[in-house]
Amino acid sequence: MVGCIITIDAIGTQTAIASQIFYAKADYVLALKANHPTLHGQVKDWLEQQLSQGFEGIIHSYDQQVELASPSDLKTILLVCSYFSITNFT
């Protein structure tokens, strides 16, 4: 699966599924929701740490869009890192 980009919903954060994608050497985009509190907290903490350090040593791309056209503001953040793997978290 080298060269493929796998996109999958929150079920992809299950260890068995994420491991298969990782070991197949595919790139991936996984959705993560707050209803996975342990993993969500770990990823949130990692992101906050990296944001505070300016992602030093990590090749990344960052984009933020805030939509104010509706009564409820919508904030979308896209972060792409060169090395961000589900195996970094327990």
Beta strands, then each sheet from edge to edge (+ up, - down):
strand 1: 5-8
strand 2: 27-30
strand 3: 60-67
strand 4: 74-81
sheet 1: 1+ 2+
sheet 2: 3+ 4-
end
